[in-house]
Amino acid sequence: MISESRIAAQLVRLPTLPVSYYRIVRLANDPRSSAADFEKAMTPDPPLTANVLRLANSAFFGVPRTIASIRHAVTMLGTMRVVQAALGAAMRKVVPSVLPGYGMRADDFWRHSVAVAVLTSRIAEKRDLHDPGTAFTAGLLHDIGKLVTGVFLAEEMNGIMTKMQQEGKPMVTAEQIVLGVDHARVGVLVAEKWQLPPVICQAVRYHHEPSEATSERALVDLVHVTNCLAHSLGQGT
């Protein structure tokens, strides 16, 4: 069993999201903000700037000429996609090259997270279940607890593998039995440390136990389903 004090200590060591991400979110929530404000907030962060420009110039949008300025990119993409690009750039800075314990490469973790994010956002929009931007964020961040629990899994791998291989337990159940906590329960602590909205915290905390959610049931159920769907489509680990 992992003590609360050890989890707290690991949370302290976890990198925080870049300041530029929080600036972008504040601007997106301010109806008075302009494309020039976004440009000012993003310019000091080259990876973020590159991510937004790469998105704006992607084949998905089919723009006939190259977009070279953040102002133009923000105007074309809209604030929701800019926030998504900012979150993507921020997450790449905090995910290690290999997640300890899970033996998972950052690319695999990222591929699954993005798959869940896109599925959640698209279904939320098509079925009018939730704001697509919030749904995307919830899907992208649903597994952030693994950034912390992986450290402890590495120490308890024999016990975890026994529960999974000999007793047929799924990973999340093996985590609960051996560690006394799972990545969803730790994930909400990471979400709170990163000052994420309560709606995102609910989706992170209950994406494996949707019936236990105390609020935001539509979004929690949706992330639960899209997480399973992503795995079934091979976009998992």
C-alpha positions in Angstrom: 0.0 0.0 0.0 1.2 3.5 -0.9 1.0 6.1 1.9 -0.7 9.4 1.3 2.6 11.1 2.3 4.5 9.4 -0.5 1.8 10.3 -3.0 1.9 13.9 -1.8 5.7 14.0 -2.2 5.5 12.7 -5.7 2.9 15.3 -6.6 5.3 18.0 -5.4 7.9 16.7 -7.9 5.5 16.6 -10.8 6.0 19.5 -13.3 3.3 22.1 -13.5 1.7 23.2 -16.7 3.4 26.2 -18.3 2.3 29.7 -17.4 1.4 30.3 -21.0 -1.3 27.7 -20.9 -3.1 29.4 -18.0 -2.8 32.8 -19.8 -4.5 31.2 -22.9 -7.3 29.8 -20.9 -8.0 33.1 -19.2 -8.0 34.9 -22.5 -10.4 32.3 -24.0 -12.8 32.9 -21.1 -12.6 36.7 -21.5 -15.0 38.0 -24.2 -13.0 41.2 -24.5 -9.8 39.4 -25.5 -8.5 39.9 -29.1 -6.2 37.9 -31.4 -3.4 40.4 -30.5 -3.8 39.4 -26.8 -3.4 35.8 -27.7 -0.3 36.6 -29.8 1.2 38.5 -26.9 0.6 35.5 -24.5 2.0 32.9 -26.9 5.1 34.6 -28.3 7.3 33.8 -25.3 6.5 30.1 -25.7 8.1 28.9 -29.0 6.7 25.3 -28.7 3.2 26.6 -28.2 3.5 29.1 -31.1 4.8 26.3 -33.4 1.9 24.0 -32.3 -0.7 26.6 -33.1 0.8 27.5 -36.5 1.2 23.8 -37.4 -2.4 23.3 -36.6 -3.5 26.3 -38.7 -1.5 25.1 -41.6 -2.5 21.5 -41.5 -4.3 19.8 -44.4 -7.4 19.5 -42.2 -8.2 23.2 -42.8 -7.1 23.3 -46.4 -5.9 26.9 -46.3 -4.6 27.9 -49.7 -1.7 30.0 -48.4 0.7 29.7 -45.5 -0.4 31.2 -42.2 2.7 32.8 -40.6 1.2 34.9 -37.8 -0.4 33.9 -34.5 -3.1 36.7 -35.0 -4.2 35.2 -38.3 -4.1 31.6 -36.8 -6.2 32.6 -33.8 -8.8 34.3 -36.1 -9.0 31.3 -38.3 -9.0 28.5 -35.7 -11.1 30.1 -33.0 -10.3 30.2 -29.3 -11.4 26.6 -28.6 -8.9 25.1 -30.9 -6.2 27.4 -29.7 -6.8 26.2 -26.1 -6.6 22.7 -27.3 -3.3 23.4 -29.1 -2.0 25.1 -26.0 -2.9 22.1 -23.8 -1.3 19.7 -26.3 2.0 21.7 -26.2 1.8 22.0 -22.4 1.3 18.2 -21.9 4.3 17.4 -24.1 6.4 19.2 -21.6 5.3 17.2 -18.5 5.0 13.7 -20.0 8.4 11.8 -19.6 9.8 9.9 -22.6 8.8 6.6 -20.8 6.2 6.3 -18.1 7.8 4.3 -15.3 5.9 1.2 -14.1 3.6 1.2 -17.2 6.6 0.7 -19.6 4.8 3.1 -21.9 6.4 5.4 -24.3 5.3 9.0 -24.3 4.1 8.6 -27.9 1.8 5.7 -26.9 0.5 7.6 -23.9 -0.1 10.6 -26.2 -1.7 8.6 -29.0 -4.3 7.1 -26.6 -5.0 10.4 -24.9 -5.5 12.2 -28.2 -7.8 9.5 -29.5 -10.0 9.7 -26.4 -10.0 13.5 -26.6 -11.1 13.5 -30.3 -13.7 10.9 -29.8 -15.1 12.6 -26.7 -15.2 16.0 -28.4 -16.8 14.7 -31.6 -19.5 12.6 -29.9 -20.3 15.5 -27.5 -20.8 17.8 -30.4 -22.8 15.4 -32.6 -25.1 14.3 -29.8 -25.2 17.7 -28.1 -24.0 16.1 -24.8 -21.5 18.7 -23.6 -19.3 21.6 -24.7 -16.9 20.1 -27.2 -13.9 22.1 -26.0 -14.4 20.9 -22.4 -15.0 17.4 -23.6 -11.7 17.4 -25.6 -9.8 18.6 -22.5 -11.4 15.9 -20.3 -10.6 13.2 -22.8 -7.0 14.4 -23.2 -6.3 14.5 -19.5 -8.2 11.4 -18.3 -5.1 9.4 -17.6 -2.9 12.1 -16.0 -2.8 10.2 -12.8 -0.4 7.7 -14.5 2.3 10.3 -14.4 2.4 9.8 -10.6 1.2 6.2 -10.0 3.8 4.9 -12.6 6.5 5.6 -10.1 4.9 3.3 -7.5 4.0 0.7 -10.0 7.7 0.3 -10.9 8.3 -0.8 -7.2 5.3 -3.2 -7.1 5.4 -4.6 -10.6 5.6 -8.3 -9.4 2.4 -7.9 -7.4 0.6 -6.0 -10.2 1.6 -8.7 -12.8 0.4 -11.5 -10.5 -3.0 -9.9 -10.1 -3.3 -9.3 -13.9 -1.9 -12.5 -15.3 -2.7 -15.1 -12.6 -6.0 -13.7 -11.3 -7.2 -12.0 -14.5 -7.7 -8.6 -12.9 -7.7 -5.5 -15.1 -4.9 -3.0 -14.6 -7.0 -0.4 -12.7 -8.2 -3.1 -10.2 -4.6 -4.4 -9.8 -3.6 -0.9 -8.9 -6.3 -0.6 -6.3 -5.4 -3.9 -4.7 -1.6 -3.6 -4.7 -1.2 0.2 -4.3 -4.4 1.0 -2.4 -5.1 3.6 -5.0 -5.5 3.8 -8.7 -4.4 6.3 -11.4 -7.9 7.9 -11.5 -7.9 8.7 -7.8 -4.4 10.1 -8.0 -5.3 11.9 -11.3 -7.8 14.1 -9.6 -5.0 15.3 -7.2 -2.9 16.2 -10.3 -5.9 18.0 -11.8 -6.4 20.0 -8.6 -2.6 20.8 -8.5 -2.9 22.1 -12.0 -5.9 24.2 -11.1 -8.1 22.5 -13.7 -11.9 23.2 -13.5 -14.1 20.9 -11.4 -15.8 19.5 -14.5 -12.4 18.1 -15.7 -11.6 16.8 -12.2 -14.8 14.8 -12.2 -14.1 13.2 -15.5 -10.5 12.4 -14.5 -11.6 10.9 -11.1 -14.5 8.8 -12.3 -13.6 7.7 -15.8 -13.3 4.1 -14.6 -16.2 4.4 -12.1 -18.8 6.6 -13.8 -21.7 5.5 -11.6 -19.8 6.9 -8.6 -19.6 10.5 -10.1 -21.2 13.1 -7.9 -21.8 15.6 -10.8 -21.2 16.0 -14.6 -22.5 12.5 -15.2 -22.9 13.1 -19.0 -19.3 14.0 -19.5 -18.0 11.3 -17.1 -20.0 8.7 -18.9 -18.8 9.9 -22.2 -15.1 9.8 -21.2 -15.6 6.3 -19.8 -17.1 5.1 -23.1 -14.6 6.8 -25.4 -11.7 5.4 -23.3 -13.1 1.9 -23.8 -13.7 2.7 -27.5 -10.1 4.0 -28.0 -8.7 0.8 -26.6 -11.0 -1.4 -28.8 -9.8 0.6 -31.8 -6.2 -0.2 -30.9 -5.5 3.3 -29.7 -4.5 2.0 -26.2 -1.7 0.6 -24.3 
